[in-house]
Amino acid sequence: MRTPKLPTFFLAAAAALLLGSGQSAEARMICTIVADAATSEILTEEGDCQTRVTPASTFKIALAVMGFDAGVLKSTSAPTWEWKEGDPDWGGAAWRRPTDPAAWMKHSVVWYSQRITPVIGAAELSRYSKAFGYGNADFTGDPGKNNGLERAWISSSLKISPREQVAFLTRLLNGKLSVTEQAVANTRAIVEEADVGGGWRLWGKTGGAFPRKANGEFDRAQGWGWFVGWAEQKNRRLVFARLIQGEREPGLSPGRLAKAQLLKEWPKRAAQLAR
């Protein structure tokens, strides 16, 4: 299936996000929120966790659930789709390789998302999102551009708050999304695991995107960085969301910085929450 080519200005901005990447001393934490998956109790909430912003690539978790439930995605290894000329490739060589659901999630491949969304359709994407409590469930895209299936989740119409991210993930883990058990199992299987020590196993997804200035251009100095997911230790499971915004540093995209920050903090945070 052929997908529309992304505008040049978006490709340039996105490439700059990945290659220039990271956050500087100017970067600020917008929100850190942690909840108990078993009770939905919010254990810690720092900053503004209620304002909605673009989900960026964290939307891949929700899209995976939709894709598996709708039958667009068959398993963690199928379908395998080929990169085609005109598809986004600013993510590097990994984006130009044949890609299956596991590789899509691992390498955050934009064009693979763009193969899934047209098959599901905007109306069904919105229906799923409303049922999931996933932000504003708006897949209209940029005003007047009819590009919702291409990029509603990338600095466009779809928006979600950190609180809503945590609530969605809690429902996912507790089987409360009104989708098939296999859709949930396959989604959980492709979310990347990280080693945090202290007996904790952690799974999560990064996301990064630029807000727009009043003139419509991307504000490259104020990139959002997300890291959302869950962590388990013995029979305890916590759900988290970290959102940052600000200048970039060499070597890390905003999302990767948000991840690095939270992974570094996690053992101490988790120990404090256990008290």
BELCOR-V964887 format. One record per helix or strand. SS is the DSSP state (h for helix, s for strand). FROM is the first residue (numbers start at 1). TO is the last residue. Records with the same first field share a line. If there is no record, write none. Layout:
BEGIN
SS = FROM-TO ; FROM-TO
END
This chain:
BEGIN
h = 8-20 ; 56-70 ; 93-96 ; 101-107 ; 110-120 ; 122-132 ; 148-151 ; 162-173 ; 181-190 ; 254-273
s = 28-36 ; 42-47 ; 53-53 ; 75-75 ; 78-78 ; 81-81 ; 99-99 ; 160-160 ; 193-197 ; 200-209 ; 212-212 ; 218-218 ; 223-233 ; 236-246 ; 249-249 ; 252-252
END
